[in-house]
């Protein structure tokens, strides 16, 4: 039994030799299955749309400099259409500008193509768990840290009536926190959310506190509106009226 959760990986790169090299480097990892390859962003989206449940990847390895649709544009599309898929972006040369743009587009990790195989394996595992692997880049490139922090500090004040506005798709929230927000948007109480996710009510409260802390917001309604404006969650078809607030449930 593999020691890690199963990873289904889609490789997107226009160089066949590089794709073969990735297959060779990951071949001995029992928890990683390469489910497919694509040589362009357009081909990757076609592959994702046609993939069945057993083939749907939870991680994609994407070249920044793809022909036609760029890796950044592909990442934006993936984050909108396939939010359960984490993107690890690779570039020929690391730079603070490329790192910032990758994170802003929604990539969960960014590295140069000379990354060591074992480091890549660990990155893939962390991204499959819903983590954002930015710490190393931030530590090595202080300018990236500054720009990312400035970006997030300005987000709660940002507003727009244009759904195509250039808001960052990158979110600091985990997949579980997104699930909690989706259920709050649908009017679920803490107990209903806990029952639907198979967790305790206290765990739901902990997730809500984490969401508010990460987004620098004061209540769950603000968090839902904030996430809806940025496309992190979709508006439910029906929203219950008079759903209890967090304070009422405590």
C-alpha positions in Angstrom: 0.0 0.0 0.0 1.6 3.3 -1.0 2.4 5.6 1.9 0.8 8.6 0.2 -2.6 9.5 -1.3 -2.9 8.4 -5.0 -1.9 11.1 -7.5 -3.2 11.2 -11.0 -0.9 13.4 -13.1 -1.4 15.0 -16.5 1.8 16.3 -18.1 1.5 19.4 -20.4 4.7 20.2 -22.3 5.5 20.6 -26.0 8.8 18.7 -25.8 8.3 14.9 -26.1 11.7 14.3 -24.6 10.9 16.3 -21.5 7.6 14.4 -21.1 9.5 11.1 -21.4 12.0 12.3 -18.8 9.3 13.1 -16.3 7.8 9.6 -16.9 11.3 8.1 -16.2 11.8 10.2 -13.1 8.5 9.3 -11.6 8.3 5.7 -12.7 9.3 4.2 -9.4 6.8 6.2 -7.3 3.9 3.9 -6.5 1.5 6.7 -5.5 1.9 8.6 -8.8 0.1 7.5 -12.0 0.6 9.5 -15.2 -2.8 9.4 -16.7 -2.0 11.4 -19.9 0.1 13.9 -21.8 -0.7 17.0 -23.9 1.6 19.1 -26.1 -0.4 22.3 -25.8 -2.9 24.1 -23.6 -5.7 23.6 -26.0 -5.0 19.8 -26.2 -4.8 19.7 -22.4 -8.3 21.2 -22.0 -9.7 18.8 -24.6 -8.1 16.0 -22.7 -9.6 17.1 -19.4 -13.1 17.5 -20.9 -13.0 14.1 -22.3 -11.4 12.3 -19.3 -13.6 9.9 -17.4 -13.8 9.9 -13.5 -11.1 7.2 -13.3 -8.7 9.3 -15.5 -9.4 12.8 -14.1 -6.1 14.2 -12.8 -5.8 15.9 -9.4 -2.4 17.4 -10.4 -1.1 18.9 -13.7 2.5 19.6 -14.5 2.4 22.6 -16.9 5.2 24.2 -18.9 5.0 28.0 -18.6 6.0 28.6 -22.2 3.5 26.5 -24.2 2.9 27.2 -27.9 -0.4 29.0 -28.6 -2.2 29.2 -25.2 0.4 30.0 -22.6 0.8 28.0 -19.4 -0.6 31.0 -17.5 -3.7 31.1 -19.6 -4.1 27.3 -19.3 -3.8 27.5 -15.5 -6.5 30.2 -15.4 -8.9 28.0 -17.4 -8.1 24.9 -15.3 -8.7 26.8 -12.0 -12.1 28.0 -13.3 -13.3 24.8 -15.0 -11.5 22.1 -13.0 -11.0 23.5 -9.5 -10.1 20.1 -8.0 -7.0 20.0 -10.2 -3.8 21.6 -8.8 -1.3 23.0 -11.2 2.5 22.8 -10.8 4.1 25.2 -13.2 7.6 24.7 -14.6 9.8 27.2 -16.4 13.2 27.1 -18.0 14.4 29.8 -15.7 13.0 30.9 -12.3 12.4 34.6 -11.8 10.4 36.6 -9.3 8.2 38.0 -12.1 7.4 34.6 -13.5 6.8 33.2 -10.0 4.4 36.0 -9.1 2.5 35.6 -12.4 2.2 31.9 -11.9 0.8 32.2 -8.4 -1.5 35.0 -9.5 -2.9 32.8 -12.3 -3.7 30.1 -9.8 -0.7 27.7 -9.9 -0.2 25.8 -6.7 3.5 25.6 -7.2 6.2 27.1 -9.4 9.7 25.7 -10.1 12.4 25.7 -12.7 12.8 22.7 -15.0 16.1 21.8 -13.4 14.2 20.8 -10.2 15.6 17.5 -8.7 13.3 14.5 -9.2 12.8 13.9 -5.5 11.9 17.6 -4.9 9.4 17.4 -7.7 7.8 14.3 -6.2 7.4 16.0 -2.9 5.9 19.1 -4.6 3.4 16.9 -6.4 2.4 15.2 -3.2 1.9 18.5 -1.4 -0.2 19.9 -4.2 -2.3 16.8 -4.3 -3.0 17.4 -0.6 -4.3 20.9 -1.5 -1.3 22.8 -0.4 0.3 25.8 -2.1 4.1 25.3 -2.4 5.3 28.9 -2.4 7.4 29.1 0.7 10.7 28.3 -1.0 10.2 30.8 -3.8 9.1 33.5 -1.3 12.1 32.9 0.9 14.5 33.0 -2.1 12.8 36.0 -3.8 11.8 38.6 -1.2 10.3 40.8 -4.0 7.8 38.0 -4.7 6.8 37.8 -1.0 6.3 41.6 -1.0 4.1 41.6 -4.1 2.0 38.6 -3.0 1.4 40.1 0.4 0.4 43.4 -1.1 -1.9 41.7 -3.5 -3.8 39.8 -0.7 -4.0 42.8 1.6 -5.7 44.7 -1.1 -8.2 42.0 -2.0 -10.9 42.6 0.7 -11.3 46.2 -0.6 -11.4 45.2 -4.3 -14.7 45.4 -6.0 -15.8 45.0 -9.6 -19.1 44.6 -11.5 -17.2 43.0 -14.4 -17.0 39.2 -14.1 -14.0 39.2 -16.4 -12.0 41.6 -14.2 -8.4 40.6 -13.6 -8.8 39.3 -10.1 -6.3 36.7 -8.9 -7.6 33.2 -9.1 -5.0 32.0 -6.7 -6.7 31.4 -3.3 -5.0 30.8 0.0 -7.9 28.6 1.0 -7.7 24.8 1.2 -10.0 22.6 -0.8 -11.9 21.8 2.5 -12.3 25.5 3.3 -13.7 26.0 -0.2 -16.2 23.2 0.5 -17.3 24.8 3.7 -17.8 28.2 2.0 -19.9 26.5 -0.7 -22.2 25.1 2.0 -22.4 28.4 3.8 -23.4 30.0 0.5 -26.2 27.5 0.2 -27.4 28.5 3.7 -26.2 25.5 5.6 -25.8 25.7 9.4 -22.7 24.6 11.1 -24.3 21.3 12.0 -25.6 20.7 8.5 -22.2 21.5 7.0 -20.6 19.1 9.5 -23.0 16.3 8.7 -22.6 16.7 4.9 -18.8 16.7 5.2 -18.6 14.0 7.8 -16.7 16.2 10.3 -17.5 17.7 13.7 -19.2 21.0 14.3 -16.1 22.3 16.1 -14.0 21.4 13.0 -16.4 23.5 10.9 -16.0 26.4 13.2 -12.3 26.0 13.0 -12.4 26.1 9.2 -14.6 29.2 9.3 -12.1 31.0 11.7 -9.3 30.0 9.4 -11.1 31.4 6.3 -11.8 34.7 8.0 -8.2 35.0 9.2 -6.8 34.2 5.8 -9.1 36.7 4.0 -8.9 39.4 6.7 -12.7 39.5 6.9 -15.1 39.8 9.9 -17.9 37.4 9.1 -19.0 34.4 7.0 -21.3 36.5 4.8 -18.4 38.7 3.7 -16.3 35.6 3.0 -19.0 34.1 0.8 -19.5 37.3 -1.2 -15.7 37.7 -1.5 -15.3 34.1 -2.8 -18.2 34.5 -5.2 -16.8 37.7 -6.7 -13.5 36.0 -7.4 -15.0 32.8 -8.8 -13.7 30.5 -6.1 -17.2 29.2 -5.5 -20.3 29.2 -7.6 -23.6 30.8 -6.6 -26.0 28.1 -5.5 -29.3 27.7 -7.3 -31.2 28.1 -4.1 -30.0 29.9 -0.9 -31.9 29.3 2.3 -33.3 32.4 3.9 -32.5 33.2 7.5 -29.7 30.8 7.9 -28.2 31.0 11.4 -25.1 33.0 11.8 -22.0 31.7 13.4 -22.7 33.6 16.6 -26.2 32.1 16.8 -24.9 28.6 16.6 -22.3 28.9 19.3 
